């Protein structure tokens, strides 16, 4: 595989080739796409933003108030609220391509056959596109796996809280006991659904996100149900479970390459959104030219993005699952 360069791209370290462009790096960002993507979501004018307020009612009970007692007002009470917050963090990329590299657009390296042309034809545009893909991947990873950190000084980075860290303080099941990891099972899934219901989850728009191993295992768990192994067509085999019905909600199953192999996330995407911090006169996630210091085209991509995940009780996770050795 090619080794990426650090610094300015030039004729020698960034040669032109003919042929279609491919990458084995995952470029799908399902969670980010489901909650609005890089072009949708909420805006904020502060790096710290509210994700909601929590309050808790007293346990339900049967009152025992006599007619005589009702003549006197009861002792006043008040329900206290607690605000929950998250932060935006900086996503920043830069590119620099020499004029000589741009001028050598017809110079091909590698296998050259008559009539071939360099692909891509515009190196600057291609590098901008690839940096946008990198930012989307980084945002997806962060929204799932990010650990919270609030900046306390200019040299301390804000880090947005991701879904797995959020759920570690709410509804989560650890499948590892006495250092032994259990495989994903219907019993574990039912236990998670029940725990979420008992925690007060409203079950708005549910998605289950998982990696490749757990996705195949989920299909295997459900494929033995009556009728699933009898396809309508006689020239089609196999199956792909993409939606399940539970006692509390219906849910889509989504393969996400950025979910750790030993975890699954059940998220209410109705309670999630990307949050963008606007830079006045610039925009949310913007491309701009950098100052000229010589014969190169220099640009930067910049955005401040965080996750509004709502309260923890909306979601749930299973962690510590058995994975292949």
VEXDREN-2710 file (C-alpha; in Angstrom, 1 decimal):
% VEXDREN-2710
k/r/px/py/pz
1/UNK/0.0/0.0/0.0
2/UNK/1.2/3.5/-0.7
3/UNK/2.7/5.6/2.1
4/UNK/1.0/9.0/2.6
5/UNK/3.3/12.0/2.7
6/UNK/3.5/14.8/5.2
7/UNK/4.1/18.2/3.8
8/UNK/3.8/19.6/0.3
9/UNK/2.9/17.4/-2.6
10/UNK/5.3/17.7/-5.5
11/UNK/6.1/16.1/-8.9
12/UNK/8.2/13.3/-7.2
13/UNK/6.4/12.4/-4.0
14/UNK/2.9/12.6/-5.6
15/UNK/3.2/11.2/-9.1
16/UNK/0.4/10.9/-11.6
17/UNK/-0.9/7.5/-12.6
18/UNK/-3.6/6.2/-15.0
19/UNK/-6.4/3.9/-13.9
20/UNK/-9.5/4.0/-11.7
21/UNK/-9.2/5.1/-8.1
22/UNK/-9.9/2.6/-5.3
23/UNK/-9.4/2.5/-1.5
24/UNK/-9.7/-0.3/1.0
25/UNK/-10.2/2.3/3.8
26/UNK/-13.9/2.4/5.0
27/UNK/-15.6/5.5/3.7
28/UNK/-19.2/4.7/4.8
29/UNK/-20.2/6.7/7.9
30/UNK/-23.7/5.3/8.7
31/UNK/-24.2/6.9/12.2
32/UNK/-23.2/10.4/10.9
33/UNK/-25.3/10.0/7.8
34/UNK/-28.4/8.9/9.9
35/UNK/-28.2/11.9/12.2
36/UNK/-27.7/14.6/9.5
37/UNK/-24.2/14.3/8.0
38/UNK/-21.7/17.1/7.5
39/UNK/-24.3/19.3/5.8
40/UNK/-27.1/19.0/8.4
41/UNK/-27.7/19.3/12.1
42/UNK/-27.7/22.1/14.7
43/UNK/-25.7/25.3/15.1
44/UNK/-24.1/26.8/18.2
45/UNK/-22.2/29.9/19.1
46/UNK/-20.4/28.3/22.0
47/UNK/-18.0/25.5/22.2
48/UNK/-20.0/24.0/25.0
49/UNK/-23.7/23.3/24.3
50/UNK/-26.6/21.8/26.2
51/UNK/-27.8/18.3/25.2
52/UNK/-30.8/18.5/27.5
53/UNK/-32.0/18.8/31.1
54/UNK/-32.7/15.9/33.3
55/UNK/-35.3/15.7/36.1
56/UNK/-36.6/12.8/38.2
57/UNK/-40.0/12.3/39.6
58/UNK/-40.5/10.7/43.1
59/UNK/-41.5/7.0/43.1
60/UNK/-45.1/6.5/42.2
61/UNK/-47.3/5.8/45.3
62/UNK/-50.9/5.8/46.4
63/UNK/-51.7/9.0/48.4
64/UNK/-53.6/8.6/51.8
65/UNK/-55.1/12.1/52.3
66/UNK/-58.1/12.4/54.5
67/UNK/-60.7/15.1/54.2
68/UNK/-59.5/16.7/57.4
69/UNK/-55.9/16.6/56.2
70/UNK/-56.9/18.2/52.9
71/UNK/-58.0/21.3/54.7
72/UNK/-54.3/22.1/55.2
73/UNK/-52.0/22.5/52.1
74/UNK/-49.2/19.9/52.0
75/UNK/-45.5/20.8/52.4
76/UNK/-44.3/22.4/49.2
77/UNK/-41.9/20.4/47.0
78/UNK/-40.0/21.2/43.8
79/UNK/-38.6/19.0/41.0
80/UNK/-34.9/19.8/40.5
81/UNK/-33.4/19.9/37.0
82/UNK/-29.8/19.1/36.0
83/UNK/-28.3/20.3/32.7
84/UNK/-26.2/18.0/30.6
85/UNK/-23.7/19.4/28.0
86/UNK/-21.1/18.4/25.4
87/UNK/-18.5/20.3/23.4
88/UNK/-17.5/20.9/19.8
89/UNK/-14.0/20.1/18.8
90/UNK/-11.8/21.2/16.0
91/UNK/-11.4/19.2/12.7
92/UNK/-8.6/20.8/10.7
93/UNK/-6.8/19.7/7.5
94/UNK/-4.4/21.4/5.1
95/UNK/-3.1/20.7/1.6
96/UNK/-0.1/22.1/-0.3
97/UNK/0.6/21.3/-4.0
98/UNK/3.5/22.9/-5.9
99/UNK/2.9/24.8/-9.1
100/UNK/5.4/22.4/-10.8
101/UNK/3.3/19.4/-9.7
102/UNK/0.1/21.1/-11.1
103/UNK/1.9/22.0/-14.3
104/UNK/3.1/18.4/-14.8
105/UNK/-0.5/17.1/-15.1
106/UNK/0.4/15.2/-18.3
107/UNK/3.5/13.4/-16.9
108/UNK/2.6/9.8/-16.0
109/UNK/4.4/7.3/-13.8
110/UNK/3.9/3.6/-13.6
111/UNK/2.5/1.6/-16.6
112/UNK/2.0/3.9/-19.6
113/UNK/-0.2/2.8/-22.5
114/UNK/-1.0/5.0/-25.5
115/UNK/-4.1/7.2/-25.0
116/UNK/-4.1/7.0/-21.2
117/UNK/-4.6/10.1/-19.1
118/UNK/-3.8/11.0/-15.5
119/UNK/-6.5/10.2/-12.9
120/UNK/-7.3/12.5/-11.2
121/UNK/-7.0/15.4/-13.6
122/UNK/-7.0/18.1/-10.9
123/UNK/-4.7/17.2/-7.9
124/UNK/-5.9/20.1/-5.8
125/UNK/-9.6/19.2/-6.1
126/UNK/-8.8/15.5/-5.5
127/UNK/-6.9/16.3/-2.3
128/UNK/-9.7/18.5/-1.0
129/UNK/-12.2/15.7/-1.7
130/UNK/-10.0/13.1/0.1
131/UNK/-9.6/15.4/3.1
132/UNK/-13.4/15.7/3.3
133/UNK/-13.6/11.9/3.3
134/UNK/-11.0/11.9/6.1
135/UNK/-12.9/14.4/8.2
136/UNK/-16.1/12.4/7.7
137/UNK/-14.3/9.3/8.9
138/UNK/-12.8/11.1/11.9
139/UNK/-16.2/12.5/12.8
140/UNK/-17.9/9.1/12.6
141/UNK/-15.2/7.5/14.8
142/UNK/-15.4/10.4/17.3
143/UNK/-19.2/10.4/17.5
144/UNK/-19.0/6.7/18.4
145/UNK/-15.8/6.3/20.3
146/UNK/-14.9/9.8/21.5
147/UNK/-13.9/10.5/25.1
148/UNK/-15.0/13.8/26.6
149/UNK/-12.5/16.5/27.5
150/UNK/-13.4/20.2/28.1
151/UNK/-10.7/22.7/27.3
152/UNK/-9.2/24.5/30.3
153/UNK/-6.6/26.5/28.3
154/UNK/-5.8/27.5/24.7
155/UNK/-3.3/24.5/24.5
156/UNK/-5.9/22.0/25.8
157/UNK/-8.1/20.5/23.1
158/UNK/-11.9/20.1/23.4
159/UNK/-13.0/16.5/22.7
160/UNK/-16.6/15.7/22.1
161/UNK/-18.2/12.8/24.0
162/UNK/-19.1/9.8/21.9
163/UNK/-22.0/7.3/22.2
164/UNK/-20.1/4.5/23.9
165/UNK/-18.7/6.8/26.6
166/UNK/-22.2/8.3/27.1
167/UNK/-23.8/4.8/27.5
168/UNK/-21.1/3.7/30.0
169/UNK/-22.9/6.1/32.5
170/UNK/-26.4/4.8/31.5
171/UNK/-27.7/1.6/30.1
172/UNK/-25.0/-0.9/29.3
173/UNK/-24.3/-4.6/29.6
174/UNK/-20.8/-6.0/30.0
175/UNK/-20.7/-9.4/28.3
176/UNK/-17.4/-10.2/30.0
177/UNK/-17.5/-12.0/33.3
178/UNK/-14.5/-13.3/35.2
179/UNK/-12.3/-12.4/32.2
180/UNK/-14.5/-14.6/29.9
181/UNK/-16.3/-12.8/27.1
182/UNK/-19.7/-14.2/26.1
183/UNK/-20.9/-14.3/22.5
184/UNK/-23.7/-12.1/21.4
185/UNK/-27.0/-13.9/22.1
186/UNK/-30.7/-13.2/22.0
187/UNK/-30.8/-13.4/25.8
188/UNK/-28.2/-10.6/26.0
189/UNK/-30.1/-8.5/23.5
190/UNK/-33.4/-9.0/25.3
191/UNK/-31.7/-8.0/28.6
192/UNK/-30.5/-4.8/27.0
193/UNK/-33.9/-4.0/25.5
194/UNK/-35.6/-4.5/28.9
195/UNK/-32.9/-2.5/30.7
196/UNK/-33.5/0.4/28.3
197/UNK/-37.3/0.2/28.8
198/UNK/-36.9/0.1/32.6
199/UNK/-34.6/3.2/32.4
200/UNK/-37.3/5.2/30.7
201/UNK/-36.2/5.1/27.0
202/UNK/-39.0/6.5/24.8
203/UNK/-37.8/4.4/21.7
204/UNK/-38.3/7.1/19.0
205/UNK/-36.3/6.0/16.0
206/UNK/-34.1/3.0/16.9
207/UNK/-30.9/1.7/15.1
208/UNK/-28.5/-1.0/16.1
209/UNK/-24.9/-0.3/14.9
210/UNK/-22.3/-3.1/14.9
211/UNK/-19.1/-4.2/13.2
212/UNK/-18.8/-7.0/10.6
213/UNK/-18.5/-9.9/13.0
214/UNK/-21.5/-9.0/15.2
215/UNK/-23.5/-8.2/12.0
216/UNK/-23.1/-11.7/10.7
217/UNK/-23.8/-13.2/14.2
218/UNK/-27.0/-11.2/14.4
219/UNK/-28.2/-12.6/11.1
220/UNK/-27.3/-16.1/12.3
221/UNK/-29.2/-15.6/15.6
222/UNK/-32.4/-14.7/13.8
223/UNK/-32.2/-16.9/10.7
224/UNK/-33.6/-20.0/12.5
225/UNK/-36.9/-18.3/13.1
226/UNK/-39.9/-20.0/11.4
227/UNK/-40.3/-18.9/7.8
228/UNK/-36.9/-17.2/7.4
229/UNK/-35.3/-20.1/5.7
230/UNK/-38.0/-20.4/3.1
231/UNK/-37.3/-17.7/0.5
232/UNK/-40.0/-16.8/-1.9
233/UNK/-37.7/-17.2/-4.9
234/UNK/-36.1/-20.6/-5.7
235/UNK/-33.0/-19.0/-7.2
236/UNK/-31.9/-16.9/-4.1
237/UNK/-30.1/-18.1/-1.1
238/UNK/-28.8/-16.6/2.1
239/UNK/-30.2/-13.7/4.1
240/UNK/-29.4/-10.3/5.6
241/UNK/-31.3/-9.3/8.7
242/UNK/-31.7/-5.6/8.5
243/UNK/-34.7/-5.0/10.8
244/UNK/-36.0/-6.7/13.9
245/UNK/-39.2/-6.4/16.1
246/UNK/-38.7/-6.4/19.8
247/UNK/-41.2/-6.2/22.7
248/UNK/-40.7/-2.5/22.9
249/UNK/-39.7/-1.2/19.5
250/UNK/-38.9/-2.0/15.9
251/UNK/-35.2/-1.4/15.0
252/UNK/-33.0/-1.3/11.9
253/UNK/-29.7/-3.2/12.0
254/UNK/-26.8/-1.2/10.5
255/UNK/-23.2/-2.4/9.7
256/UNK/-20.8/0.3/10.8
257/UNK/-17.0/-0.3/10.3
258/UNK/-16.2/2.2/13.0
259/UNK/-18.0/0.3/15.8
260/UNK/-15.4/-1.8/17.8
261/UNK/-15.6/-5.5/17.1
262/UNK/-16.6/-6.4/20.7
263/UNK/-19.4/-3.9/21.1
264/UNK/-22.9/-3.0/19.7
265/UNK/-24.8/0.3/20.0
266/UNK/-28.5/0.7/20.2
267/UNK/-29.2/4.3/19.5
268/UNK/-32.3/6.5/19.3
269/UNK/-31.3/8.7/16.4
270/UNK/-34.3/10.9/17.0
271/UNK/-32.3/12.2/20.0
272/UNK/-29.0/12.8/18.2
273/UNK/-27.6/15.5/15.9
274/UNK/-24.3/16.9/14.8
275/UNK/-23.6/20.4/16.2
276/UNK/-21.6/22.9/14.2
277/UNK/-20.0/26.0/15.5
278/UNK/-20.2/28.8/13.0
279/UNK/-17.1/30.9/12.3
280/UNK/-18.4/34.4/11.4
281/UNK/-17.9/35.2/7.7
282/UNK/-16.5/31.7/7.1
283/UNK/-19.2/29.1/7.6
284/UNK/-19.5/25.7/9.4
285/UNK/-17.1/23.4/7.6
286/UNK/-15.2/25.6/5.1
287/UNK/-12.4/25.6/2.6
288/UNK/-10.2/28.6/2.3
289/UNK/-6.8/29.6/0.7
290/UNK/-3.8/30.0/3.0
291/UNK/-1.3/32.7/2.6
292/UNK/1.2/32.4/-0.2
293/UNK/4.8/31.6/0.9
294/UNK/6.1/30.4/-2.5
295/UNK/5.1/28.6/-5.7
296/UNK/2.4/26.3/-4.3
297/UNK/-1.3/26.2/-3.9
298/UNK/-2.1/26.0/-0.2
299/UNK/-5.6/25.5/1.3
300/UNK/-7.2/24.5/4.6
301/UNK/-10.4/22.8/5.7
302/UNK/-11.7/23.8/9.1
303/UNK/-14.7/23.0/11.2
304/UNK/-15.8/22.8/14.9
305/UNK/-18.2/19.9/15.3
306/UNK/-19.7/18.1/18.3
307/UNK/-22.3/15.5/19.0
308/UNK/-25.7/16.3/20.6
309/UNK/-26.5/12.8/21.9
310/UNK/-29.4/13.7/24.2
311/UNK/-29.6/12.0/27.6
312/UNK/-27.9/8.6/28.2
313/UNK/-31.2/6.8/28.9
314/UNK/-32.2/7.1/25.3
315/UNK/-29.6/4.6/24.2
316/UNK/-27.9/1.4/25.2
317/UNK/-24.8/-0.7/24.6
318/UNK/-23.4/-4.2/25.0
319/UNK/-19.6/-4.3/25.5
320/UNK/-17.0/-7.0/26.1
321/UNK/-18.5/-9.4/23.6
322/UNK/-16.6/-12.5/22.3
323/UNK/-14.8/-11.9/19.1
324/UNK/-12.7/-14.2/16.9
325/UNK/-9.1/-14.8/18.2
END
